[in-house]
Amino acid sequence: MKDNTRLTHTGRDPAVQYGMVNPPVYHASTVLFPTLAELQAAVAKPYDGVYYGRYGTPLHFRLEEALAGLEGAAGAVTTCSGLAAITVALMSVVETDCHLLVADNVYAPTRKLCDGLLAGLGVGTTYFDPLIDVDGLAALVEERTCALFLEAPGSLTFEMPDVPALAAAAHQRGLTVLLDNTWATPLYFRALDHGVDISIQAATKYIVGHADAMLGAVAGNADHYPKLRRTAIQMGYCAGPDDVYLGLRGLRTLALRLERHAANAATLCAWLGERAQVVRMLYPPLADDPGHALWKRDFTGASGLFGVLLQPCSQAALAALVDGLRWFGMGFSWGGYESLILPVNLASARTATTWDAPGPLLRIHAGLEDADDLITDLEQGFARMAAVG
Ligand SMILES: *Cc1c(COP(=O)(O)O)cnc(C)c1O
């Protein structure tokens, strides 16, 4: 089964759905057991089949089966947000006094979790340059190091780590390898095939795809999936059934949407790259991006999120650019059908490396609009910016 067929047909079974195309949403806490024997059987095996609402409904299992298939994983667990998925993944691998190696370009709340809650539990974190080589990584491994956490590419600065090489070096030293795979989705990066043990997805972004739900997922290989499930249950992180439905629904059009997001991103990058106010674009699919060769080797496609490094300018000039945009919204998250623009503050975002670009960094999510309209909008923004000086 190829991916497009999988996206269309997995996670549903009309034969047991009264012929309806889509699985129903179950709103449930209590699951009733008709007999003492059935209750006792369920208590003995709470992860097999339905047990209690928090353990998941048949709809949750549908989405999890679809995601595990896409990731080539032994199993997947849905969570109430992408950050909850990161938390479940990390809580599954840490123990008291252990140590984590975390790439310096991770999603900021991942860093907050490591420096906050996990540090409080005695878990140490060393951040490292995401472009580190295997020897550099090996030198950072301590006796108590338990896991390596990567993001490819980083969702703010778009550096592309060498995932298979770093994963192999980590495995040699007995570490578990975790990757935040939100940018590419499992459709464009088969993380587990590249040595990752646990692939994390902020399904809030492309999988839901319509900016209307919070959802996360962790997919693990056979060594890690059972622990992921237990951890999510122990922490009480269950995804809401309506959000799971939106995730499953989003999956049906994921491939089509990503194609358009990537095409629009490529068009915008080509246009932006020519502006006098732009220093450079940050998008691994571009031939002159430093991460291009690795992206081309390991990924089968690109999504619509990229960075634009601007020449130094005043706050007023930056405001003139972004404030009057008609089609680009300003706000957090991405992966919905609409275009977004976000000035990024990297002041406290990294510790192992420095970000010394003098000008501001914008993060753009190319939505599904017509690219000509998006360019006209940006053109007017740059004209406003030039008028401010
Ligand atoms: C948004 C995001 C998350 C967190 O997802 P939420 O659903 O907002 O909690 C995690 N990782 C990356 C790369 C993200 O962009």
The ligand as an SDF file (V2000), in Angstrom:
LIG
                    3D

 15 15  0  0  0  0  0  0  0  0999 V2000
    3.6280   23.5390   17.5870 C   0  0  0  0  0  0  0  0  0  0  0  0
    4.7510   22.6100   17.7710 C   0  0  0  0  0  0  0  0  0  0  0  0
    4.7630   21.7130   18.8300 C   0  0  0  0  0  0  0  0  0  0  0  0
    3.7030   21.7010   19.8990 C   0  0  0  0  0  0  0  0  0  0  0  0
    2.4400   21.4250   19.4120 O   0  0  0  0  0  0  0  0  0  0  0  0
    1.1450   21.9120   20.2250 P   0  0  0  0  0  0  0  0  0  0  0  0
    0.0730   21.0790   19.6560 O   0  0  0  0  0  0  0  0  0  0  0  0
    1.0260   23.3830   19.9620 O   0  0  0  0  0  0  0  0  0  0  0  0
    1.3870   21.6270   21.6750 O   0  0  0  0  0  0  0  0  0  0  0  0
    5.8250   20.8470   18.9310 C   0  0  0  0  0  0  0  0  0  0  0  0
    6.8140   20.8460   18.0410 N   0  0  0  0  0  0  0  0  0  0  0  0
    6.8460   21.7050   17.0000 C   0  0  0  0  0  0  0  0  0  0  0  0
    7.9780   21.6570   16.0500 C   0  0  0  0  0  0  0  0  0  0  0  0
    5.8130   22.6070   16.8380 C   0  0  0  0  0  0  0  0  0  0  0  0
    5.8550   23.4730   15.8220 O   0  0  0  0  0  0  0  0  0  0  0  0
  1  2  1  0
  2  3  1  0
  2 14  2  0
  3  4  1  0
  3 10  2  0
  4  5  1  0
  5  6  1  0
  6  7  2  0
  6  8  1  0
  6  9  1  0
 10 11  1  0
 11 12  2  0
 12 13  1  0
 12 14  1  0
 14 15  1  0
M  END
$$$$
